[in-house]
Amino acid sequence: MVGLAGGTRRTTSRLLDGANYPPVRSLFPATHNAEARVSVSTLIEVVKRVALVAERTTPVLLSFSADGLVVEAGGSEEARASEAMEATFTGDALTIGFNPQYLIDGLANLGAQTAVLSFVDAFKPAVISPAGEDGEAIPGYRYLIMPIRVSR
């Protein structure tokens, strides 16, 4: 157990047994079937704009194809938003839903101008990694994001 005290605040923490810690590494897919490269700042801004029309629990849909990326949100016909942006995509066309805030959090912490999004399919976790100048994923930081099942 470790305790820290400073001023009027006190914190106590204990070490968790490694056997009880969730097997996080096993959640990261070993391979992927599709991959996209996008501008981090552009995708963050697009997700923020599109998510404005949706209720808090409504996912944003990302539709990737050879033509780029379309980000959509909204449940009812009166409140729908859709915006297209540039993306480099390899693999079969894919539509996947994410919690917009989780997606923004992952992108905002990459520390790179370009993100690599790797997918197995629309129902398995996706991995977001920073990309270097050459467009390849930089090892060391990976953000695992769980998709939200959506019906279209």
C-alpha positions in Angstrom: 0.0 0.0 0.0 1.2 3.5 -0.8 0.0 6.7 0.8 0.6 10.3 -0.3 -0.3 13.4 1.6 0.0 17.1 0.6 -1.7 20.1 2.0 -5.2 19.2 2.8 -5.4 16.1 0.5 -4.5 12.5 1.2 -4.4 9.6 -1.3 -4.0 5.9 -0.5 -3.5 3.3 -3.2 -2.8 -0.4 -3.2 -1.0 -2.7 -5.7 -3.4 -5.0 -7.6 -2.5 -8.6 -8.0 -1.5 -9.2 -11.7 -3.8 -12.2 -11.9 -6.9 -10.1 -11.3 -6.0 -7.4 -13.9 -8.0 -7.7 -17.1 -6.1 -9.2 -20.1 -6.0 -6.0 -22.1 -3.4 -7.1 -24.5 -5.6 -10.0 -25.7 -8.2 -7.5 -26.8 -5.9 -5.9 -29.5 -6.3 -7.8 -32.8 -3.2 -9.5 -34.1 -4.1 -8.7 -37.7 -6.5 -6.4 -39.5 -8.6 -6.6 -42.7 -8.9 -2.9 -43.5 -6.9 0.2 -42.7 -7.6 3.9 -43.0 -5.3 7.0 -42.8 -7.0 10.3 -41.8 -6.1 13.8 -40.7 -6.5 13.8 -36.9 -7.6 17.5 -36.6 -10.0 17.2 -39.5 -11.7 14.0 -38.2 -12.0 15.5 -34.7 -13.7 18.6 -36.1 -16.0 16.6 -38.4 -17.0 14.3 -35.5 -17.7 17.3 -33.3 -19.9 18.9 -35.9 -21.8 15.8 -36.9 -22.4 14.7 -33.3 -24.1 18.0 -32.5 -27.4 16.8 -33.9 -27.4 13.4 -32.1 -28.5 12.6 -28.6 -25.7 11.9 -26.1 -25.9 8.2 -26.4 -26.1 8.1 -30.2 -23.1 6.7 -32.0 -21.4 8.4 -35.0 -21.2 6.2 -38.1 -17.9 6.1 -40.0 -18.3 4.8 -43.6 -15.0 4.0 -45.2 -14.5 3.3 -48.9 -12.1 3.9 -51.7 -13.7 7.3 -52.1 -12.8 8.4 -48.6 -14.8 8.7 -45.3 -18.4 9.8 -44.6 -19.2 10.6 -41.0 -22.9 10.4 -40.0 -25.0 10.9 -36.9 -28.6 11.3 -35.8 -31.5 9.1 -35.2 -34.6 10.8 -36.6 -35.1 12.3 -40.0 -35.4 15.8 -38.6 -32.0 15.6 -36.9 -29.4 14.0 -39.1 -26.0 15.1 -40.1 -23.5 13.8 -42.6 -20.1 15.1 -43.7 -17.5 13.6 -46.1 -13.8 14.0 -45.7 -10.6 12.7 -47.3 -9.2 9.4 -46.2 -6.9 6.8 -47.6 -8.6 3.4 -47.2 -7.5 -0.2 -48.0 -9.8 -3.1 -47.7 -13.5 -3.8 -48.3 -15.9 -0.9 -47.7 -16.8 -0.7 -44.0 -19.4 1.1 -41.8 -18.7 1.2 -38.1 -20.2 3.0 -35.2 -18.4 4.6 -32.2 -19.2 6.7 -29.2 -18.2 10.2 -30.5 -16.5 11.3 -27.3 -14.4 8.1 -27.0 -13.3 8.5 -30.6 -12.4 12.2 -30.0 -10.5 11.3 -26.9 -8.4 8.7 -28.7 -7.6 10.9 -31.6 -6.8 13.9 -29.4 -4.1 12.0 -27.5 -2.2 10.6 -30.5 0.3 13.4 -30.7 0.4 13.1 -34.5 -1.1 14.9 -37.5 -2.2 11.6 -39.1 -4.0 8.6 -37.6 -4.0 5.0 -38.8 -7.3 3.2 -38.0 -7.1 -0.6 -38.2 -10.2 -2.8 -38.5 -11.0 -6.5 -38.4 -14.7 -5.9 -39.1 -17.5 -3.6 -37.9 -18.2 -5.7 -34.8 -14.6 -6.1 -33.4 -12.5 -3.5 -31.6 -10.6 -1.0 -33.8 -7.1 0.2 -33.1 -6.1 3.9 -33.6 -2.4 4.6 -33.9 -0.3 7.7 -34.7 1.3 7.8 -38.2 4.7 9.1 -39.0 5.7 11.3 -42.0 5.7 8.2 -44.2 2.1 7.3 -43.2 3.1 4.2 -41.4 1.9 3.5 -37.8 4.3 4.6 -35.1 4.8 1.8 -32.6 4.3 2.5 -28.9 0.9 4.0 -28.6 -2.3 2.2 -29.5 -5.9 3.2 -28.6 -8.4 0.4 -28.6 -12.0 1.5 -29.3 -15.0 -0.7 -29.1 -17.6 -0.3 -31.8 -21.3 0.2 -31.1 -23.6 -2.1 -33.0 -25.9 -0.1 -35.2 -28.8 -1.1 -37.6 -29.2 0.8 -40.8 
